[in-house]
Amino acid sequence: MAFGISRLAISVATFADLCAIGILFARRPGMSAPLSEGRFVGCLLGLAVGDALGAPFEGLTGTLIYDLRGLPEQFLNAPSKEPLYYTDDTEMMIGVAETLVECGEIDETVLMRRFAENYHPERGYGAGLQKILDRIRAGEPWEELATSQFPGGSLGNGAAMRVAPVGLRFATDLDGVWEQAGKSARPTHRHPVGIESAQLLATAVALAVQAEKVERKPFLKRLRALAKTEELRWALDTAVGLRKSDSFSVLGSTLQAHRSVVTAIALFAATGGDFEETVGRAIALGDDTDTLAAMGGALCGALHGIGCIRESWLKRLEKQAKVRARLERLAGRLWERATRSEPTANGAT
């Protein structure tokens, strides 16, 4: 007994000494932090502002953007009082968030109903998705519409552009993120690349919203370990090999998921989540500028919170008070859902 007590005393003393010098409980870079409601708000507003900043440049080449507007610091700093209008990226993200708030998880029927209810064709929806949502509004069942509109399944980035709320809601359960992101994609995207790109973006959000900071290569390698499709593995391998200052044009900036989703993630990781640099570099690549900037902006907001977004941009967001209040309310409800759920053994660390 005396021997047992002696060992216990030594163990307690050692534990106290380690705590005193900060070995056991010092938070290392990249370790998970408590979920912050401000980061949830920053993620949704970061997506909306990035989307709106990128929208005027959509479809232009990077070269043309440079010829017309200069470098990112020039076109982002150009004085303007014009409203910033968001696109279908934000509108569909709202549908995902509303579904998660209502159901606690992705219910595909509720999700498609939300998409149809929120649908405004002038927001820039693709032709195929417009047909799907028009037919749902006309009362047709949604189950086979994606397959009929996109034989072989869509590999576009539309599922990824809207998936950020899934990463927030299930942030402490990465297996849950992967499963629910897949469920959020399949009603409109049946191609493995379209689905997996959404799963990777949602996972990136879940990791970002809990991290103190992002270390570029470990962050990308963690996502690479999850990737199964050849296209996304190649993109992540290429991203790991790039230097922070390199042009990311080799990764692509088009609407194909494997040519844009990893690009946004890689830009976020390269800049340490700097909102202006991430969004500016995304827009400067050209092509699908609103979606690239939306995905990158969501990740930056998840890492740094709303404070990383210029107040002047938030004030220019269309119907500013109404839209901001709606997104803040949804973010708050997602935070409540996420923090009511205890972290699981599969949670992010």
C-alpha positions in Angstrom: 0.0 0.0 0.0 2.8 2.4 0.9 4.4 1.7 -2.5 1.1 2.5 -4.3 0.6 5.8 -2.3 4.2 6.8 -3.1 3.7 6.2 -6.8 0.5 8.2 -6.7 2.2 11.1 -5.0 5.0 11.1 -7.5 2.4 11.0 -10.4 0.4 13.9 -8.9 3.6 15.9 -8.4 4.8 15.2 -11.9 1.3 16.1 -13.3 1.4 19.4 -11.4 4.9 20.2 -12.6 4.0 19.5 -16.2 0.9 21.7 -15.9 3.0 24.5 -14.3 5.4 24.6 -17.3 2.6 24.4 -19.8 3.5 21.1 -21.4 0.2 19.2 -21.0 -2.2 21.9 -21.7 -0.3 24.3 -24.1 -2.4 24.6 -27.2 -0.3 23.8 -30.2 -0.9 25.4 -33.6 -3.7 23.6 -35.5 -5.3 22.1 -32.4 -9.0 22.5 -32.1 -10.5 25.5 -30.3 -13.9 25.8 -28.7 -16.6 26.5 -31.3 -17.2 30.2 -31.5 -20.5 31.6 -32.7 -18.6 34.5 -34.2 -16.7 32.1 -36.5 -20.0 30.6 -37.6 -21.3 34.1 -38.5 -18.0 34.9 -40.2 -18.2 31.8 -42.4 -21.7 32.5 -43.7 -21.0 36.2 -44.2 -17.6 35.5 -45.6 -19.2 33.3 -48.2 -21.8 35.9 -49.1 -19.3 38.8 -49.4 -16.8 36.7 -51.3 -19.6 35.7 -53.7 -20.7 39.2 -54.2 -17.2 40.6 -54.7 -16.5 38.0 -57.3 -19.8 38.2 -59.2 -19.0 41.2 -61.4 -15.9 39.4 -62.8 -17.5 36.0 -63.5 -16.7 34.7 -67.0 -13.8 37.0 -67.5 -10.3 35.7 -68.0 -7.6 36.5 -65.5 -5.7 38.4 -68.2 -8.8 40.5 -69.0 -9.4 41.3 -65.3 -5.9 42.5 -65.0 -6.1 44.6 -68.1 -9.4 46.2 -67.0 -9.0 46.5 -63.2 -5.4 45.8 -62.3 -4.1 43.7 -59.4 -6.3 42.4 -56.6 -5.3 45.2 -54.2 -6.4 47.7 -56.9 -9.8 46.3 -57.8 -10.6 45.4 -54.1 -9.6 48.9 -53.0 -11.3 50.8 -55.8 -13.8 53.2 -54.1 -17.4 52.3 -54.7 -20.8 52.8 -53.1 -22.5 50.3 -55.4 -24.4 47.5 -53.6 -22.7 44.1 -53.6 -25.2 41.5 -55.0 -24.8 37.9 -54.1 -25.6 35.0 -56.5 -27.1 31.5 -56.5 -24.0 30.4 -54.4 -25.3 32.3 -51.4 -28.9 31.6 -52.0 -28.4 27.9 -52.2 -26.1 28.0 -49.1 -29.0 29.6 -47.3 -31.2 26.6 -48.3 -28.6 24.2 -46.8 -28.4 26.2 -43.6 -32.2 26.4 -43.3 -32.5 22.6 -43.8 -29.9 21.9 -41.1 -31.6 24.3 -38.7 -35.0 22.8 -39.3 -34.0 19.1 -39.3 -30.7 18.9 -37.5 -29.3 17.1 -40.5 -29.7 16.9 -44.3 -33.1 15.8 -45.3 -33.0 15.7 -49.1 -36.7 16.4 -49.6 -36.6 19.4 -47.3 -33.4 20.6 -48.9 -34.9 20.5 -52.4 -38.0 22.2 -51.2 -35.9 25.0 -49.6 -33.9 25.4 -52.9 -37.2 25.7 -54.8 -38.7 28.2 -52.4 -35.7 30.4 -52.3 -35.1 30.2 -56.1 -34.6 33.5 -58.0 -33.4 32.7 -61.5 -31.8 36.1 -61.9 -29.2 35.1 -59.3 -27.2 33.3 -62.0 -28.3 29.6 -61.7 -27.0 27.3 -64.3 -29.4 26.2 -67.1 -29.6 22.6 -65.9 -30.3 23.5 -62.3 -32.9 26.1 -63.4 -34.8 23.3 -65.2 -34.7 21.1 -62.1 -36.0 23.8 -59.8 -38.6 25.0 -62.3 -39.9 21.4 -62.5 -39.9 21.0 -58.7 -42.0 24.2 -58.5 -44.4 22.7 -61.0 -44.9 19.8 -58.7 -42.6 17.1 -60.2 -40.7 14.8 -57.9 -37.1 15.7 -57.5 -35.6 12.2 -57.1 -34.5 11.5 -60.7 -34.3 15.1 -62.0 -30.5 15.4 -61.5 -29.8 12.2 -63.4 -32.1 13.3 -66.2 -30.5 16.7 -66.6 -26.9 15.6 -66.2 -26.3 12.1 -67.7 -23.5 10.5 -65.7 -24.0 13.1 -62.9 -22.8 16.7 -62.6 -19.2 17.2 -61.7 -19.7 21.0 -61.3 -18.8 22.9 -58.1 -22.4 23.7 -57.3 -22.6 21.3 -54.4 -19.3 22.6 -52.9 -20.3 26.2 -53.2 -23.3 25.8 -50.9 -22.0 23.2 -48.4 -20.2 25.3 -45.8 -23.1 25.1 -43.3 -22.6 21.3 -43.1 -19.0 21.8 -42.0 -20.2 24.1 -39.3 -23.1 22.0 -38.0 -21.1 18.8 -37.8 -17.7 20.4 -37.0 -16.9 18.1 -34.1 -17.7 14.9 -36.1 -15.7 14.7 -39.3 -17.4 11.4 -40.3 -20.7 13.2 -39.9 -19.4 16.1 -42.1 -18.4 13.6 -44.8 -21.7 11.8 -44.7 -24.0 14.8 -44.5 -22.0 16.8 -47.2 -22.6 13.8 -49.5 -26.3 13.8 -48.8 -26.4 17.6 -49.5 -24.8 17.1 -52.9 -26.6 14.0 -54.3 -30.0 15.6 -55.1 -28.3 17.7 -57.8 -24.8 16.1 -58.2 -24.4 12.4 -58.8 -20.8 12.4 -60.2 -18.2 11.2 -57.7 -16.1 14.3 -58.3 -19.1 16.6 -57.7 -19.9 14.8 -54.5 -16.4 14.5 -53.1 -15.6 18.1 -53.8 -18.5 19.1 -51.5 -17.3 16.6 -48.9 -13.7 18.1 -49.0 -14.9 21.7 -48.8 -17.2 20.9 -45.8 -14.4 19.1 -44.1 -12.1 22.1 -44.7 -14.7 24.4 -43.1 -15.0 22.0 -40.1 -11.2 22.0 -39.6 -10.9 25.8 -40.0 -13.7 26.7 -37.6 -11.8 24.9 -34.8 -8.2 25.7 -35.6 -6.2 28.5 -34.0 -4.3 28.8 -37.3 -3.8 26.9 -40.5 -0.5 25.3 -41.4 -0.6 25.0 -45.1 0.9 21.6 -46.0 -0.5 19.6 -43.0 -3.9 21.1 -43.7 -3.8 20.1 -47.4 -2.3 16.6 -46.6 -5.1 15.9 -44.2 -7.7 16.5 -46.9 -5.6 14.6 -49.4 -5.8 11.5 -47.1 -9.6 11.6 -47.5 -9.8 12.1 -51.2 -10.7 9.0 -53.3 -11.2 10.3 -56.8 -8.2 10.6 -59.0 -9.0 14.2 -60.1 -9.1 15.5 -56.6 -6.1 13.6 -55.4 -4.1 15.1 -58.3 -5.3 18.6 -57.4 -4.4 18.2 -53.7 -1.0 16.7 -54.5 -0.3 19.6 -56.9 -1.5 22.1 -54.3 0.9 20.6 -51.7 3.8 21.0 -54.1 3.1 24.7 -54.9 4.8 27.5 -53.0 2.7 30.1 -51.3 3.7 32.8 -53.8 3.1 30.6 -56.9 0.3 31.2 -59.3 -2.5 28.8 -58.6 -3.8 28.9 -62.1 -2.5 25.4 -62.7 -5.2 24.1 -60.3 -7.9 25.7 -62.4 -10.7 28.2 -61.8 -13.6 26.8 -63.9 -16.9 25.5 -62.8 -15.7 21.8 -62.9 -15.3 20.9 -59.2 -11.8 19.4 -59.5 -10.7 22.6 -61.3 -11.9 25.1 -58.6 -12.7 23.6 -55.2 -9.1 22.6 -54.4 -8.0 26.0 -55.7 -10.1 27.9 -53.2 -8.9 25.6 -50.4 -5.3 26.0 -51.4 -5.5 29.8 -51.6 -7.0 29.9 -48.2 -4.2 27.7 -46.8 -1.5 29.7 -48.6 -2.7 33.0 -47.2 -3.2 31.8 -43.6 -6.9 32.6 -44.1 -6.4 36.3 -45.0 -9.8 37.2 -46.4 -8.7 40.0 -48.7 -5.7 38.1 -50.1 -7.7 34.8 -50.6 -10.6 36.5 -52.3 -8.5 38.8 -54.3 -6.3 36.1 -55.6 -9.3 33.9 -56.3 -10.9 36.7 -58.4 -7.7 37.4 -60.2 -7.7 33.9 -61.6 -10.8 34.6 -63.7 -13.5 32.2 -64.9 -15.8 31.1 -62.0 -14.8 34.0 -59.8 -17.9 34.3 -57.6 -17.8 30.6 -56.6 -14.0 30.6 -56.0 -14.3 33.8 -53.8 -17.4 32.4 -52.0 -15.6 29.2 -51.0 -12.4 31.0 -50.0 -14.4 33.6 -48.1 -16.3 31.0 -46.2 -13.1 29.3 -45.1 -11.5 32.6 -44.0 -14.6 33.6 -42.0 -14.6 30.2 -40.3 -11.0 30.6 -39.2 -11.0 34.3 -38.2 -14.6 35.2 -37.7 -16.5 38.2 -38.9 -13.7 40.6 -38.0 -11.7 39.5 -41.1 -14.3 41.0 -43.4 -14.2 44.8 -44.1 -17.1 46.6 -42.5 -17.4 48.6 -45.7 -18.1 45.4 -47.7 -20.7 44.2 -45.2 -22.4 47.6 -45.4 -22.5 47.3 -49.2 -24.1 43.9 -49.2 -27.5 44.2 -50.7 -30.4 44.8 -48.3 -27.6 44.9 -45.8 -29.5 44.9 -42.5 -32.0 42.2 -43.7 -29.4 39.9 -45.3 -26.9 40.2 -42.5 -29.5 39.6 -39.9 -30.7 36.5 -41.7 -27.3 35.0 -42.1 -26.4 35.9 -38.5 -29.6 34.2 -37.3 -28.9 31.1 -39.3 -25.3 31.0 -38.1 -26.4 31.3 -34.5 -28.9 28.5 -34.9 -26.2 26.3 -36.5 -23.9 27.1 -33.6 -26.6 26.1 -31.1 -27.1 22.8 -33.0 -23.3 22.1 -33.1 -22.6 22.9 -29.5 -25.5 20.9 -28.2 -23.9 17.9 -29.8 -21.0 16.5 -27.8 -17.8 15.9 -29.8 -17.5 12.3 -30.9 -14.5 10.0 -31.2 -14.4 11.0 -34.8 -14.2 14.7 -34.0 -11.6 17.1 -35.4 -8.5 17.5 -33.4 
